Amino acid sequence: MLTWKNVIDFAVNGNPTPERRVEKSDAEWYAQLTPEQYRITREKGTERPHSGALCSVYDSGKYNCVCCGTPLFDSTIKFSSGTGWPSFTQPIKENAIKYERDTSYGMVRVEVMCNTCDAHLGHVFPDGPEPSGLRYCINSESMTLDKETA
């Protein structure tokens, strides 16, 4: 289980190695994504709180990167944080997420990205529920939900 100490260590000393890499030109990403998905994932944008389609969805399944399809989060670790964005306590695998220090807007935060294609997902904070204490605050537009079928 990842902790805030692990997150900071990755952001400062380097991220775990992804299982694969997906790299495309800006033109290729733009052709593949909707304008809003492109703005958020490739230009580090943020959707308005409570506006994302996945914010209040709690169906069983895997949340995958909208850009490359890499599994990022499992529905079993999603929780209602009240922040207006889908929130998770852990990534699906330690090497699914890439962490970088973010000092934009006069704040110090930890940005989270897909470790496979570098898509901006959101940020992680140390104010989540136990046992990890982590809150991955993720833009709905950066993910797709692959629902489990019975």
PyMOL commands that set and color helices and strands:
alter all, ss='L'
color gray80, all
select helices_A, chain A and resi 4-13+26-32+35-43+75-77+94-96+104-106+140-142
alter helices_A, ss='H'
color red, helices_A
select strands_A, chain A and resi 61-65+71-74+78-79+87-88+97-102+109-114+120-125+135-138+143-147
alter strands_A, ss='S'
color yellow, strands_A
deselect
rebuild
show_as cartoon
